[in-house]
Amino acid sequence: IPVSKFFGFDEVLMNIERIEVLKGPQGSLYGKDTEAGAINIITRQPGNDFEGKVNMQLGSDNKREYAFNAAGPIIADKLFIGLSGRHYEKDGQIANPYLGGRFDDRSDNYGRLQLRATPIDNLEISLMSSFFKYGNGDVAFNLSSATKKEVPSDIHGYDNSEILSHALQVKYNIGRYQLEGFVTQREYKEDSLADLDLSSATLYHNYVDSSLKKRSGELRLSSVFGKLNWLVGIYGDDEKDLITGTTNNIKIDDTNRDDTSIGLFAHASYELNDRLSLTAGIRYDKEDKTYKEGSVDLADSFSAFSPKVAVDYKLFQNTMIYASVARGYRSGGFDILAPAGKKAYDKETLINYEIGTKNSFLDNTLLLNLALYYMDISDMQVRSSRSNNPMDRPYITNAATATSQGLELEMRYKISRSLEVFGGFAFNHTEFDKYSDFAGDYSGNTNPYAPEYSGNIGAQYRASNGLFARCDLTGYGKTYLDKTNTYERDPYALVNAKIGYESDSFDIYLYADNLLDEEYDSREEYVVYYSQPLEIGVKLSYRF
């Protein structure tokens, strides 16, 4: 199910087969709005074996999580079913001294049904439906000048959301060809009340009732002809948004958005010889968008070609070097938070250049990868403000061109059958080449929330007698929090640790997240977003 917006994302990861992280523009394979990359989450499909798992997790701040999944055949070799569910609760960390209670408690429930059928040879039909309902408290930030982790709000705010998803996928093999298609529908509803003045005064209470419905479909034809792998396809979607609400009990104009898009794509790779292979892809997207809010009635269309060319060369049996050039695209649109006359923003495009090497040594026990990249970004979509008032929430506009360059290094070494170590390092420098607004010129400044360096290192021990231990450290360099580069978050590192016992049927772990209780609050001129404190807990799993 394609998800390209932060809201409507189903964050519950259960019964996962694998997760693929793809960096750089991925338009020819994974669709629009993948200019920086894509995360492909593949769920395990039910089969002929009856299997299941029950999980329980208890942790700090009254955290409670209970989950299960079960799968097996209804009709052997023909029809299979899978069921999953989860309940999660955790107390918030921001107190409300005015009304009592916590500002940001959380509770959610999730359920998923999977059906898979193989009625005849070469035909596979999969159906998935899921429901996700979660409730959060009020906004999880505070005024910078306020008492730490206290918001004396005069209301009990909330943010309640529901996501209902359906997907149907059909795969049919016709000789050397595979025909694959899917249709999806995703409905998102949100009901929220927020005290945006962050005080006991009735200055800025905001109520929002919003809904989103998105339908999408895709058809692909692929095949392998000797050394040539290729696919072609067509994609389309339609998305409708409705946002209603009040500010201080005064009705605000309803907002209606309607987006439709169509995409055509092709992708192919060819082995020129035993060492050299060439990959090429292209995608064309066209989107039509409308926006209605009171007397405002806007419409616009956006289109783009997103090509990609890559070459791989095997220097040795276990050493490969590569180079690629790809164009990425992010559609334009309309922002409800923008002031009158500035609702519309244009599309963003980038060209990404990348070279790298992937290696395995010592009988594949040591993996070592290195990548260097350079991005040239045009019409960059950024968040701007109409004033320095913290109540004026930022909106999207095209105000900048930018460049981003850096390197990424990753390593994994299996020292023995039981012990492995891993690590990674990333350097990134992203700056505005040209960007100014009412308040000043930010050309040459570093992009907000883009640390110049980050890294991780860790070790994992899994013994044949069932003992398990893992510890990892993740660190981030100095991070600017605003476009002026005035406010910054200092470098910090997080340590997570887990020890336990694993058997064929059950596991038990004791864990600590943010073991050193590191504080890494994001503190800006007017507001502060608090970091997550030390969490200690226990995890139990039983398989059947």
C-alpha positions in Angstrom: 0.0 0.0 0.0 1.7 3.2 -1.1 2.1 5.8 1.7 3.8 9.1 0.9 2.5 11.3 3.7 3.5 11.3 7.4 -0.1 11.1 8.5 -1.9 7.9 7.6 1.3 5.9 8.1 0.7 2.6 9.8 3.6 2.4 12.2 2.8 -1.1 13.6 5.4 -3.6 12.2 4.2 -7.1 12.9 5.0 -10.4 11.2 7.5 -8.8 8.9 9.5 -10.9 6.4 12.0 -8.1 5.6 12.4 -4.4 5.3 14.2 -2.9 2.3 15.8 0.6 2.6 16.4 2.1 -0.8 18.4 5.3 -1.0 18.3 7.9 -3.7 15.5 8.5 -6.2 13.4 5.3 -6.8 10.7 6.6 -9.2 11.0 3.8 -11.9 10.3 1.0 -9.4 8.6 2.6 -6.4 6.6 5.5 -7.7 6.2 9.2 -7.2 7.5 11.2 -4.2 10.5 8.8 -3.7 13.1 11.4 -4.6 15.1 10.7 -1.4 14.5 7.0 -1.3 11.9 4.5 -0.3 11.2 2.0 2.5 9.7 -1.2 1.3 8.0 -3.3 4.1 7.3 -6.9 3.0 4.8 -8.8 5.3 5.1 -12.5 5.7 2.4 -14.4 3.8 0.5 -17.3 5.4 1.3 -20.8 4.1 0.7 -24.5 4.7 2.3 -24.5 8.2 0.3 -23.5 11.3 2.3 -21.0 13.2 1.8 -18.2 15.7 3.4 -15.9 18.2 2.3 -14.1 21.3 4.3 -11.1 22.7 4.1 -9.1 25.9 6.2 -6.0 26.8 6.2 -4.1 30.0 8.3 -1.0 30.5 8.8 2.4 32.2 6.1 5.0 32.4 3.5 2.2 32.7 4.2 1.0 29.2 2.1 -2.1 28.2 2.2 -3.8 24.9 0.4 -7.1 24.0 0.5 -8.6 20.5 -0.2 -11.8 18.6 -0.1 -13.2 15.1 -1.2 -16.6 13.8 -1.3 -18.1 10.3 -2.1 -21.4 8.6 -4.0 -23.1 5.9 -7.8 -23.2 5.5 -7.5 -25.6 2.5 -4.1 -27.1 2.1 -2.1 -25.8 -0.9 -5.1 -23.6 -1.9 -6.3 -21.1 0.7 -4.4 -19.6 3.7 -5.2 -17.1 6.5 -3.2 -14.8 8.8 -4.4 -12.8 11.8 -2.5 -10.2 13.8 -3.3 -7.8 16.6 -1.7 -5.4 19.1 -2.7 -3.2 22.1 -0.3 -0.5 23.3 -0.4 2.0 26.2 2.1 4.4 27.7 1.9 7.3 30.1 3.0 10.7 28.8 5.9 12.7 30.2 4.4 16.2 30.2 2.4 17.1 33.3 -0.6 19.4 33.5 -0.4 21.2 36.9 -3.6 23.2 36.1 -6.0 20.4 35.5 -3.9 17.4 36.6 -3.0 14.4 34.6 -0.6 14.0 31.7 -0.5 16.0 28.5 0.6 13.3 26.1 -0.6 9.9 27.2 -0.9 7.4 24.4 -3.1 4.3 23.6 -3.6 2.4 20.4 -5.1 -0.8 19.0 -4.3 -2.6 15.7 -5.6 -5.6 13.8 -4.9 -7.2 10.5 -6.4 -10.0 8.4 -4.6 -11.7 5.5 -6.0 -14.1 3.0 -3.9 -15.8 0.3 -5.2 -18.1 -2.4 -3.5 -20.3 -5.1 -6.5 -21.8 -6.9 -4.6 -22.9 -10.0 -1.0 -23.2 -11.0 0.8 -19.9 -11.7 -1.9 -17.8 -10.0 -1.6 -16.2 -6.6 -4.2 -13.8 -5.0 -3.6 -12.0 -1.8 -6.0 -9.8 0.2 -5.1 -7.7 3.3 -7.2 -5.6 5.5 -6.0 -3.7 8.6 -7.4 -1.3 11.2 -5.3 1.0 13.4 -6.9 3.2 16.0 -4.7 5.4 18.2 -5.2 8.1 20.8 -2.7 10.7 21.8 -2.9 13.6 24.2 -2.4 17.2 23.3 0.6 18.6 21.4 3.9 17.2 22.6 5.8 20.4 22.9 6.1 23.3 25.4 7.1 26.9 25.6 10.9 27.3 25.9 10.4 29.6 28.9 8.1 27.3 30.8 8.8 24.9 33.7 10.4 21.7 32.2 7.8 19.1 31.2 4.9 21.1 32.6 2.0 22.7 30.5 -0.7 24.4 32.6 -3.4 23.9 30.0 -7.0 24.8 30.7 -8.3 21.9 28.5 -7.6 18.2 28.2 -6.5 18.0 24.6 -6.5 14.9 22.4 -5.5 13.5 19.0 -7.6 10.5 18.0 -7.1 8.9 14.7 -8.2 5.8 12.7 -6.7 4.2 9.7 -8.6 1.5 7.6 -6.6 -0.1 4.8 -7.4 -2.7 2.2 -5.2 -4.2 -0.5 -5.8 -6.8 -3.2 -2.8 -8.2 -5.1 -2.9 -10.7 -8.0 0.2 -12.4 -9.6 -0.1 -14.5 -12.7 2.8 -16.3 -14.5 2.4 -16.7 -18.3 5.4 -18.7 -19.5 8.4 -16.4 -19.0 6.2 -13.4 -18.3 4.7 -12.3 -14.9 1.7 -10.1 -14.8 1.2 -8.4 -11.4 -1.5 -6.0 -10.3 -2.8 -4.4 -7.1 -5.6 -2.1 -6.0 -5.7 -0.4 -2.6 -7.9 1.8 -0.5 -6.8 3.7 2.6 -9.0 5.8 4.8 -7.7 8.1 7.5 -9.8 10.0 10.1 -8.5 12.4 12.7 -10.3 14.2 15.6 -8.1 16.5 17.6 -8.3 19.3 20.1 -5.1 21.2 20.9 -4.3 24.1 23.4 -1.8 25.9 21.2 -1.3 28.8 23.6 0.2 26.3 26.0 -1.2 28.1 29.1 -4.2 28.2 31.4 -5.6 31.2 29.4 -8.1 30.7 26.7 -6.2 32.2 23.8 -5.8 29.6 21.1 -7.8 26.4 21.2 -7.8 24.6 17.9 -10.3 21.8 17.0 -9.8 19.7 13.8 -11.9 17.0 12.2 -10.3 15.7 9.1 -10.7 12.7 6.8 -8.6 11.4 3.9 -9.5 8.6 1.4 -7.0 7.4 -1.2 -7.5 4.7 -3.8 -4.6 3.4 -6.0 -3.9 0.8 -8.5 -1.0 -0.5 -10.5 -0.4 -3.1 -13.2 3.1 -4.5 -14.0 4.4 -6.8 -16.7 7.9 -8.3 -16.2 10.1 -10.9 -17.7 13.6 -12.3 -18.0 15.2 -12.9 -21.4 18.6 -14.4 -20.8 20.7 -11.6 -19.4 17.9 -9.0 -19.7 15.5 -8.3 -16.8 12.7 -5.8 -17.6 9.4 -4.5 -16.5 6.8 -1.9 -17.6 3.8 -0.6 -15.8 1.1 1.9 -15.2 -0.1 3.4 -11.9 -3.0 5.7 -10.9 -4.5 7.1 -7.7 -7.1 9.4 -6.4 -7.0 11.1 -3.1 -9.7 13.2 -1.4 -9.2 15.3 1.8 -11.7 17.1 3.9 -10.7 19.3 6.9 -13.2 21.0 9.1 -12.8 22.6 12.6 -13.0 25.6 14.9 -10.6 28.1 16.5 -11.8 29.2 19.9 -15.2 27.8 19.1 -15.4 29.9 15.9 -16.1 27.8 12.8 -13.3 27.9 10.2 -13.9 27.4 6.5 -13.9 23.8 5.4 -11.0 22.7 3.2 -11.5 20.2 0.3 -8.6 18.8 -1.6 -8.8 16.4 -4.6 -5.7 14.9 -6.2 -5.5 12.5 -9.1 -2.4 11.1 -10.7 -1.2 8.7 -13.3 2.2 7.3 -13.9 3.9 5.3 -16.6 7.2 3.5 -15.9 9.8 1.1 -17.3 12.9 -0.5 -15.8 15.5 -2.8 -17.2 18.9 -4.3 -16.3 21.3 -6.1 -18.7 24.4 -8.1 -18.0 26.9 -7.0 -20.6 29.3 -9.6 -19.5 30.3 -11.5 -16.4 31.6 -8.4 -14.7 29.6 -5.4 -16.1 25.9 -4.7 -15.9 23.8 -1.7 -16.9 20.5 -0.6 -15.4 18.1 2.1 -16.7 14.7 3.2 -15.8 12.2 6.1 -16.5 8.9 7.2 -15.0 6.5 9.9 -16.2 4.0 11.3 -13.6 1.1 13.7 -14.2 -1.0 15.0 -11.3 -4.0 17.2 -11.2 -4.9 18.9 -7.9 -7.7 21.1 -6.7 -8.1 23.1 -3.4 -11.2 24.8 -2.0 -11.4 26.8 1.2 -14.2 29.3 1.6 -14.0 31.7 -1.4 -10.5 30.3 -2.3 -10.8 27.9 -5.3 -7.4 26.8 -6.8 -6.3 24.2 -9.3 -3.0 23.2 -10.8 -1.3 20.4 -12.6 2.2 19.0 -12.2 4.2 16.6 -14.4 7.8 15.2 -14.5 10.1 12.7 -16.1 12.2 10.7 -13.6 15.0 8.8 -15.4 17.8 6.7 -13.8 20.9 5.2 -15.2 23.3 2.9 -13.2 26.3 0.8 -14.0 27.8 -2.0 -11.8 31.2 -3.6 -12.3 32.7 -6.6 -10.4 36.4 -5.8 -9.8 36.7 -9.2 -8.1 34.5 -12.1 -7.1 33.3 -10.3 -3.9 34.0 -6.6 -4.8 31.6 -4.5 -6.8 31.8 -0.8 -7.7 28.9 1.2 -9.1 27.8 4.6 -10.3 24.4 6.1 -10.9 22.6 9.2 -11.9 18.9 9.7 -11.1 16.3 12.5 -11.2 13.8 12.7 -8.4 10.5 14.6 -8.2 8.2 15.7 -5.4 4.8 17.1 -6.5 3.6 20.6 -5.8 0.3 21.3 -4.1 -1.6 23.6 -1.7 -1.0 24.1 2.0 -3.9 24.8 4.3 -1.6 26.6 6.9 -0.4 29.2 4.3 -1.7 32.7 4.4 -4.0 34.0 1.6 -2.3 34.3 -1.7 0.5 31.8 -0.7 -1.5 28.5 -0.6 0.2 27.1 -3.7 3.7 25.7 -4.0 5.5 24.3 -6.9 7.1 20.9 -7.5 10.6 20.1 -6.2 13.2 18.2 -8.3 16.7 16.9 -7.7 19.5 15.2 -9.6 21.4 12.6 -7.5 24.9 11.5 -8.4 26.3 8.5 -6.6 29.3 6.2 -6.7 30.2 3.4 -4.3 31.5 0.0 -3.6 30.0 -3.2 -2.0 32.4 -5.8 -0.6 32.5 -9.1 1.2 35.7 -10.6 2.7 36.9 -13.5 4.8 34.4 -16.0 3.4 31.6 -13.5 3.5 32.0 -12.9 7.3 33.0 -9.2 6.7 30.7 -6.9 4.8 32.0 -3.4 3.9 30.1 -0.9 1.8 30.9 2.7 0.9 28.8 5.3 -1.0 29.5 8.9 -2.0 26.7 11.2 -3.3 25.9 14.7 -4.5 22.4 16.1 -4.9 21.5 19.3 -6.8 18.0 20.4 -5.6 15.8 22.9 -7.5 12.7 24.7 -6.2 13.2 23.1 -2.8 10.1 22.8 -0.7 10.8 24.4 2.7 8.8 25.5 5.7 8.4 29.3 6.1 6.6 31.6 8.5 4.8 34.8 8.0 6.2 36.3 11.2 8.2 35.4 14.3 5.0 34.7 16.3 5.2 31.0 17.5 1.4 30.8 17.0 1.9 31.3 13.2 2.5 27.8 12.2 5.0 27.3 9.3 3.7 26.5 5.8 5.3 25.0 2.7 6.7 27.3 0.0 9.3 27.2 -2.7 12.0 29.4 -1.4 15.3 27.7 -2.0 17.7 25.8 -4.2 20.2 23.6 -2.3 23.0 21.1 -2.6 23.6 18.0 -0.5 26.7 16.0 -0.5 28.2 13.3 1.7 29.3 9.7 2.2 28.0 6.6 4.0 30.0 3.8 5.3 28.6 0.5 6.8 30.3 -2.6 8.2 29.2 -5.9 9.6 31.7 -8.6 10.8 30.7 -12.0 12.0 33.6 -12.8 14.4 32.3 -16.3 15.2 29.1 -18.3 15.0 27.9 -16.5 18.1 29.4 -13.0 18.0 29.1 -10.2 15.4 29.9 -6.5 15.4 28.5 -3.8 13.2 28.8 -0.1 12.6 28.2 2.7 10.3 29.2 6.4 9.7 27.6 9.1 7.6 28.8 12.6 6.7 26.3 15.0 5.1 26.6 18.7 4.3 23.3 20.2 3.0 23.0 24.0 2.5 20.8 26.5 0.9 22.3 27.9 -2.2 19.6 30.5 -2.5 16.9 31.2 0.0 15.3 34.4 1.4 12.0 35.5 2.8 10.5 38.5 4.7 13.0 38.2 7.6 16.3 37.8 5.8 18.6 35.9 3.5 19.6 32.4 4.5 21.8 31.5 1.5 24.8 29.4 2.6 23.0 28.2 5.8 22.7 24.6 6.7 19.4 22.9 6.3 17.5 22.4 9.6 17.4 18.9 11.1 20.3 17.7 8.9 23.2 16.7 11.2 26.6 16.9 9.6 27.5 13.5 10.8 25.9 10.5 12.4 27.1 7.0 13.2 26.4 3.8 15.0 28.4 0.9 16.5 27.3 -2.2 18.3 27.8 -5.9 19.0 25.4 -8.9 19.2 26.0 -12.2 20.9 23.7 -15.2 20.3 25.0 -18.5 21.9 24.0 -22.0 21.0 22.7 -22.5 24.6 20.2 -19.7 24.1 21.9 -16.8 25.8 21.5 -13.5 24.0 23.1 -10.0 24.4 23.1 -6.9 22.3 24.4 -3.3 22.8 24.5 -0.5 20.3 25.3 3.2 20.3 23.9 5.7 17.8 25.3 9.2 17.7 24.4 12.5 15.9 26.4 15.6 15.4 25.4 19.2 15.9 22.0 19.8 14.3 20.5 23.2 13.4 16.8 23.6 14.3 15.9 26.6 12.2 16.7 28.2 8.9 18.7 31.1 10.5 21.0 28.5 12.1 20.5 30.4 15.4 19.2 27.4 17.4 20.9 24.1 17.5 20.9 20.8 19.2 24.3 19.7 20.6 25.8 16.4 19.6 24.5 13.4 21.5 24.6 9.6 21.6 22.0 7.0 22.6 22.9 3.6 24.0 20.4 0.7 23.8 21.0 -2.6 25.4 19.2 -6.0 25.6 20.0 -9.3 27.3 18.0 -12.4 27.4 17.4 -16.1 26.7 16.0 -17.6 23.5 14.6 -21.1 22.9 12.7 -22.9 20.2 9.3 -21.9 21.7 9.9 -18.8 23.9 12.2 -15.8 24.4 12.6 -13.5 27.4 14.6 -10.2 27.3 15.5 -7.4 29.7 16.0 -4.2 27.8 17.1 -0.5 28.3 16.5 2.2 25.7 18.5 5.4 26.1 20.5 3.6 28.8 22.4 6.7 29.9 19.2 8.8 30.0 20.6 11.3 27.5 18.7 14.5 27.0 18.5 15.7 23.5 15.6 18.2 23.5 15.0 20.3 20.4 14.9 23.8 21.9 14.0 26.7 19.6 13.2 30.3 20.2 9.7 29.8 21.5 9.1 26.1 21.9 10.9 22.9 23.0 10.3 19.3 21.9 11.3 16.9 24.7 13.4 13.8 24.1 12.4 10.4 25.3 14.0 9.5 28.7 15.5 6.2 29.8 13.1 3.2 29.4 13.6 -0.1 31.1 11.5 -3.1 30.5 11.0 -6.8 29.8 9.9 -8.5 26.6 8.4 -12.0 26.5 7.5 -14.0 23.4 6.0 -17.5 22.9 5.9 -19.3 19.5 3.6 -22.1 18.6 
